[in-house]
Amino acid sequence: MNEQEIFDIENNLMANVYAKKPLVLVKGKGTIVWDIQGKKYLDFTSSYGVAALGHSHPKIVEAINEQASNLISCHSGFYNPKRAELLQKLVHLTPKGLNKIFLSNSGAESVECAIKLARKFSGKTEIIAFMGAYHGKTMGALSATWDKKYRKPFEPLVPDIKHVPPDNLDKLQKAITENTAAVLIEPIRGEGGVRVPSKGFLQDVREICDKNKLLLILDEVQTSFGRTGKLFAFEHWKITPDILCLAKPFAGGLPIGITVAKDHIMSSLKIGEHTSTFSGGPVVCAAASAAITALQEEMLVENAAINGKYFVTKLEELKNKYKIIKEVRGLGLMLAIELRKDVAKIIQKGSDKGLLILNAGRNVLRFLPPLVVTKDQIDQAIAVIDSILGEEQNG
């Protein structure tokens, strides 16, 4: 098929729910992807954070091929060695006490499990989330997501999920009632603009949860796996959640959701109350185990911290150069620049010049490069952004 045929087939046959870009991507290696015409791009999206190890990492490819030749499907009603291996590796990563795991297929599913788990364990129904939050688009996760453009078409949503302003402890305190089960929060709001919480806020939220006997659910679907320069973002604030939601990069590019909780919390779910046909499939588990090994052996968390600081320095230099940049923010390799204008044309110009970047709202450019990114590749990206901002400011 040629490029136009692919455009036509997807546009005619696929649900029209994605803001699609006119690119047909056919190959990826590390931080580089190629389109059907053979043009290469620096991918600073990591496929929305999924390809944290880069595209087609050799360890992932090997693990998938080896497992696929042995056994592709194994329902969690049976036991499987690759699933057992992954569970052990995950528990070795998470803080002491977070040692019971439910495997699913996406970040939204991970959050769905957390919401159901909090209600089942506590016997209460209220979940407090935050304005600006994004937790997914399944009904429970959508109910905790803030943006009304996602919520309104599907109302009424799951009841008893309320939102309070971020960085506002007084509003959080006032929202708590005798029927509150949990507080659900992203350590850094990703889709909401890559916004880092104010100093001490997450520690205070943890303290409020403890004082009121509430569960603290951290949605680290985008912020974990070394993305912020720590294995988990909550390590920056030295807190530990009661329930932890993971997904995106953990299976090296394959679909996965992971909900981790303290044993006595997760054990409130009884047999049959929350399951998934594809939970813990052996190919995905093999890929995830290989991904964790690669992350550790290649010291990619450390790379994210080091190169993230370098990237921030370069973005700050652009801020000093261009008045249209309002703010640089983020941690590690989860970074953004807020502009004083819409970013849609800038993203398109970046693509034209061989750089793929994301938005995080109307006026925010979001950068999620693979953790294997080099300083030279960051310099290449900065050069492209520099040229585009020069055109925008002078135009």
TORVEXTI-83168 format. One line per 2 residues: their letters; for each residue z, x, y of C-alpha. Coordinates in nm, 3 decimals, m for minus. Each point is the difference from the previous one (the first is absolute). Layout:
// TORVEXTI-83168
A = Z:X:Y; ...
//
This chain:
// TORVEXTI-83168
MN = 0.000:0.000:0.000; m0.070:0.116:0.352
EQ = 0.237:m0.033:0.294; m0.140:m0.330:0.130
EI = 0.011:m0.159:m0.346; 0.368:0.093:m0.031
FD = 0.074:m0.145:0.345; m0.178:m0.323:m0.090
IE = 0.169:m0.042:m0.340; 0.353:0.057:0.132
NN = m0.056:m0.215:0.308; m0.147:m0.286:m0.204
LM = 0.222:0.010:m0.310; 0.335:0.142:0.110
AN = 0.264:m0.204:0.182; m0.042:0.064:0.371
VY = 0.356:0.118:0.062; m0.045:0.369:0.081
AK = m0.102:0.149:0.335; m0.269:0.207:m0.168
KP = m0.153:0.313:0.147; m0.370:0.072:m0.057
LV = 0.063:0.287:m0.241; m0.075:0.023:m0.372
LV = 0.236:0.265:m0.138; m0.099:0.144:m0.337
KG = 0.194:0.324:m0.050; 0.323:0.166:0.104
KG = 0.166:0.337:m0.044; 0.323:0.093:0.167
TI = m0.015:m0.100:0.368; m0.379:m0.050:m0.006
VW = m0.203:m0.311:m0.092; m0.378:m0.038:m0.011
DI = m0.211:m0.305:0.070; m0.309:m0.112:m0.190
QG = m0.222:0.198:0.238; 0.186:0.323:m0.080
KK = 0.178:0.019:0.336; 0.355:0.131:m0.029
YL = 0.309:m0.117:0.185; 0.349:0.131:0.058
DF = 0.214:m0.282:m0.136; 0.307:m0.039:0.218
TS = 0.068:m0.346:m0.146; 0.077:0.103:m0.362
SY = m0.139:m0.343:m0.092; 0.287:m0.161:0.198
GV = 0.252:0.253:m0.128; m0.092:m0.021:m0.369
AA = m0.177:0.337:m0.042; 0.298:0.210:0.108
LG = m0.097:0.269:m0.253; m0.357:m0.008:0.125
HS = m0.291:m0.165:m0.177; m0.060:0.061:m0.372
HP = 0.280:0.252:m0.040; m0.080:0.193:m0.322
KI = 0.342:m0.065:m0.154; m0.044:m0.375:0.054
VE = m0.353:0.000:m0.140; 0.114:0.192:m0.308
AI = 0.297:m0.231:m0.060; m0.213:m0.314:0.034
NE = m0.272:0.129:m0.232; 0.245:0.115:m0.265
QA = 0.198:m0.324:m0.004; m0.308:m0.224:0.015
SN = m0.130:0.164:m0.315; 0.323:m0.089:m0.182
LI = 0.127:m0.336:0.130; m0.094:m0.189:0.315
SC = 0.211:m0.314:m0.022; 0.357:m0.044:m0.121
HS = 0.202:m0.300:0.117; 0.360:0.076:0.092
GF = 0.104:m0.222:m0.288; m0.069:0.314:m0.204
YN = 0.126:0.353:0.059; m0.224:0.284:0.112
PK = 0.063:0.376:0.043; m0.191:0.030:0.330
RA = 0.205:m0.281:0.149; 0.321:0.164:m0.117
EL = m0.111:0.333:0.148; m0.072:m0.157:0.338
LQ = 0.330:m0.189:0.010; 0.189:0.323:m0.063
KL = m0.192:0.182:0.272; 0.063:m0.278:0.251
VH = 0.373:m0.009:m0.066; 0.015:0.377:0.047
LT = m0.158:m0.047:0.345; 0.214:m0.285:0.128
PK = 0.360:0.039:0.125; 0.283:m0.030:m0.249
GL = 0.068:m0.365:m0.079; m0.355:m0.120:0.058
NK = m0.081:0.008:m0.369; m0.157:m0.328:m0.108
IF = m0.371:m0.057:0.053; m0.251:m0.284:m0.004
LS = m0.365:0.108:m0.010; m0.275:m0.216:0.149
NS = m0.344:0.037:0.158; 0.030:0.021:0.379
GA = 0.229:0.041:0.297; 0.009:m0.373:0.062
ES = 0.108:m0.056:m0.361; 0.270:0.261:0.042
VE = 0.134:m0.194:0.300; m0.032:m0.334:m0.185
CA = 0.223:0.139:m0.274; 0.252:0.125:0.256
IK = 0.025:m0.340:0.170; 0.046:m0.185:m0.329
LA = 0.249:0.261:m0.117; 0.210:m0.027:0.316
RK = 0.014:m0.378:m0.033; 0.080:0.008:m0.371
FS = 0.271:0.265:0.031; 0.174:m0.146:0.304
GK = m0.045:m0.369:m0.071; m0.101:m0.031:0.368
TE = m0.342:m0.074:0.151; m0.025:0.156:0.346
II = m0.192:0.323:0.054; 0.003:0.165:0.342
AF = m0.317:0.194:0.089; m0.120:0.145:0.329
MG = m0.254:m0.086:0.267; m0.300:0.226:m0.034
AY = 0.054:0.042:m0.373; m0.274:0.001:m0.261
HG = 0.099:m0.052:m0.364; m0.316:m0.138:m0.161
KT = m0.191:m0.326:m0.032; 0.127:m0.172:m0.315
MG = 0.211:m0.302:0.093; 0.342:0.165:m0.011
AL = m0.115:0.326:0.157; m0.205:m0.196:0.256
SA = 0.308:m0.199:0.096; 0.171:0.329:0.089
TW = m0.309:0.131:0.184; 0.018:m0.065:0.373
DK = m0.355:m0.035:0.133; m0.077:m0.368:0.057
KY = m0.374:0.048:m0.062; 0.085:0.067:m0.365
RK = 0.275:m0.262:m0.029; m0.117:m0.310:0.183
PF = m0.295:m0.101:m0.226; 0.231:m0.017:m0.303
EP = 0.305:m0.178:0.135; 0.238:m0.129:m0.116
LV = 0.105:0.336:m0.142; 0.299:0.096:m0.210
PD = 0.304:m0.144:0.181; 0.308:0.184:0.124
IK = m0.175:0.319:0.105; 0.075:0.076:0.364
HV = m0.108:0.275:0.238; 0.201:0.189:0.259
PP = m0.115:0.256:0.261; m0.013:0.363:m0.119
DN = 0.261:0.243:0.131; 0.227:m0.290:0.098
LD = 0.329:0.007:m0.188; 0.145:m0.290:0.197
KL = m0.283:m0.234:m0.104; 0.033:0.117:m0.359
QK = 0.373:m0.071:m0.003; m0.053:m0.347:0.147
AI = m0.268:m0.085:m0.259; 0.236:0.057:m0.293
TE = 0.151:m0.313:m0.154; 0.202:m0.077:m0.311
NT = m0.334:m0.066:m0.174; m0.156:0.342:0.078
AA = m0.097:0.201:m0.308; m0.171:0.310:0.138
VL = m0.157:0.190:0.286; m0.359:0.116:m0.059
IE = m0.138:0.281:0.215; m0.269:0.270:0.012
PI = 0.154:0.337:0.096; m0.309:0.049:0.218
RG = m0.214:m0.301:0.090; m0.348:0.096:m0.117
EG = m0.237:m0.289:0.069; 0.227:m0.087:0.292
GV = m0.105:0.311:0.191; 0.162:0.297:m0.181
RV = 0.330:m0.059:0.177; 0.299:0.216:m0.083
PS = 0.338:m0.175:0.042; 0.235:0.097:0.279
KG = 0.259:0.267:m0.068; 0.279:m0.121:m0.228
FL = m0.152:m0.345:m0.055; m0.056:0.025:m0.376
QD = 0.346:0.144:m0.056; 0.145:m0.292:0.195
VR = m0.205:m0.248:m0.204; 0.138:0.156:m0.318
EI = 0.353:m0.033:0.140; m0.056:m0.365:0.098
CD = m0.129:m0.078:m0.350; 0.304:0.165:m0.157
KN = 0.241:m0.180:0.233; m0.157:m0.339:m0.072
KL = m0.064:0.063:m0.371; m0.377:m0.028:0.044
LL = m0.268:0.182:m0.194; m0.213:0.250:0.191
IL = m0.365:m0.006:m0.111; m0.218:0.286:0.123
DE = m0.376:m0.052:m0.011; m0.131:0.355:m0.048
VQ = m0.342:m0.105:m0.126; m0.166:0.210:0.273
TS = 0.276:0.246:0.094; 0.095:0.152:m0.337
FG = m0.155:0.265:m0.228; 0.044:0.270:0.265
RT = m0.202:m0.179:0.268; 0.259:0.060:0.276
GK = 0.091:0.355:m0.105; 0.279:m0.124:m0.228
LF = m0.044:m0.142:m0.349; 0.138:m0.330:0.130
AF = 0.016:m0.083:0.370; 0.361:m0.118:m0.029
EH = 0.098:0.363:m0.058; m0.061:0.065:0.371
WK = 0.294:m0.230:0.074; 0.216:0.090:m0.301
IT = 0.035:m0.356:m0.126; m0.064:m0.158:m0.339
PD = m0.132:m0.354:m0.056; 0.116:m0.245:m0.264
IL = m0.361:m0.089:m0.082; m0.299:0.227:0.063
CL = m0.365:m0.114:0.013; m0.270:0.257:m0.081
AK = m0.375:m0.015:m0.069; m0.320:0.140:0.160
PF = m0.023:0.373:m0.100; 0.225:0.008:m0.306
AG = m0.279:m0.036:m0.258; m0.243:0.242:0.161
GL = m0.239:m0.276:0.106; 0.053:m0.264:m0.269
PI = 0.181:m0.329:0.077; 0.378:0.017:m0.035
GI = 0.312:m0.163:0.141; 0.352:0.128:m0.063
TV = 0.326:m0.180:0.075; 0.311:0.213:m0.055
AK = 0.352:m0.138:0.017; 0.355:0.073:m0.102
DH = 0.058:m0.092:m0.363; 0.243:m0.285:0.065
IM = m0.244:m0.154:0.249; m0.316:0.025:m0.210
SS = 0.187:m0.120:m0.306; 0.052:m0.337:0.167
LK = m0.360:m0.078:m0.102; m0.009:m0.140:m0.352
IG = m0.277:0.021:m0.258; m0.310:m0.189:0.114
EH = 0.115:m0.061:0.359; m0.230:0.257:0.159
TS = m0.286:0.162:m0.193; m0.360:0.113:0.044
TF = m0.274:0.036:m0.263; m0.113:0.338:0.134
SG = 0.348:0.136:0.073; 0.032:0.357:m0.119
GP = m0.348:0.036:m0.150; m0.036:0.339:m0.175
VV = m0.300:0.124:0.204; 0.177:m0.072:0.328
CA = 0.324:0.153:m0.128; m0.183:0.314:m0.114
AA = m0.163:0.031:0.342; 0.333:m0.055:0.177
SA = 0.178:0.263:m0.209; m0.279:0.246:0.079
AI = 0.019:m0.092:0.370; 0.373:0.072:0.015
TA = m0.053:0.334:m0.176; m0.277:0.097:0.243
LQ = 0.211:m0.102:0.301; 0.281:0.226:m0.115
EE = m0.196:0.298:m0.132; m0.227:0.020:0.304
ML = 0.297:m0.042:0.240; m0.183:m0.276:0.185
VE = 0.312:m0.152:0.154; 0.062:0.334:0.168
NA = m0.367:0.016:0.100; 0.030:m0.341:0.163
AI = 0.299:0.115:0.202; m0.160:0.328:0.113
NG = m0.348:m0.131:0.074; 0.142:m0.319:0.146
KY = 0.178:0.202:0.268; m0.321:0.192:0.067
FV = m0.197:m0.326:0.028; 0.255:m0.148:0.243
TK = m0.024:0.310:0.218; m0.378:m0.036:0.017
LE = 0.024:m0.373:0.076; 0.251:0.072:0.278
EL = m0.247:0.247:0.148; m0.256:m0.281:0.011
KN = 0.258:m0.228:0.164; 0.050:0.257:0.275
KY = m0.378:0.016:0.044; m0.089:m0.370:m0.002
KI = 0.170:m0.270:0.205; m0.125:m0.271:m0.237
IK = 0.252:0.122:m0.261; 0.327:m0.182:0.057
EV = 0.212:0.140:m0.286; m0.008:0.220:m0.312
RG = 0.236:m0.104:m0.279; 0.079:0.019:m0.370
LG = 0.146:0.238:m0.257; m0.164:0.245:m0.238
LM = m0.359:m0.104:m0.070; 0.059:m0.360:0.107
LA = m0.103:0.027:0.363; m0.149:m0.209:0.278
IE = m0.113:0.012:0.358; 0.034:m0.309:0.215
LR = m0.281:m0.034:0.253; m0.034:m0.200:0.318
KD = m0.310:m0.169:m0.144; m0.141:m0.162:m0.313
VA = m0.069:0.248:m0.281; m0.280:m0.178:m0.191
KI = m0.283:0.197:0.165; 0.193:0.325:m0.039
IQ = 0.037:m0.055:m0.374; m0.374:m0.069:m0.028
KG = m0.083:0.311:0.203; 0.230:0.201:m0.228
SD = m0.192:m0.124:m0.302; m0.330:0.089:0.166
KG = 0.134:0.353:0.053; 0.128:0.032:m0.358
LL = 0.369:m0.092:0.043; 0.159:m0.308:m0.157
IL = 0.310:m0.132:0.176; 0.193:m0.329:0.005
NA = 0.144:m0.232:0.257; 0.353:m0.138:0.004
GR = m0.042:m0.282:0.244; m0.253:m0.046:0.278
NV = 0.073:0.321:0.193; 0.148:0.241:m0.258
LR = m0.187:0.267:m0.196; 0.175:0.072:m0.330
FL = m0.036:0.323:m0.198; 0.085:0.012:m0.372
PP = m0.180:0.311:m0.128; 0.052:0.109:m0.362
LV = 0.303:0.225:m0.039; m0.234:0.279:m0.113
VT = m0.152:0.016:0.350; m0.026:0.348:0.152
KD = 0.054:0.121:0.356; m0.374:0.072:0.026
QI = m0.076:m0.362:m0.092; 0.254:m0.123:0.254
DQ = m0.176:0.217:0.260; m0.333:m0.156:m0.099
AI = 0.146:m0.350:0.043; 0.155:0.092:0.336
AV = m0.337:0.132:0.120; m0.164:m0.334:m0.084
ID = 0.276:m0.202:0.166; m0.013:0.228:0.304
SI = m0.373:m0.055:0.041; 0.032:m0.378:m0.038
LG = 0.290:m0.031:0.245; m0.196:0.212:0.246
EE = m0.290:m0.242:m0.024; 0.233:m0.301:0.034
QN = 0.193:0.133:0.298; m0.310:0.116:0.186
G = m0.195:m0.313:m0.092
//
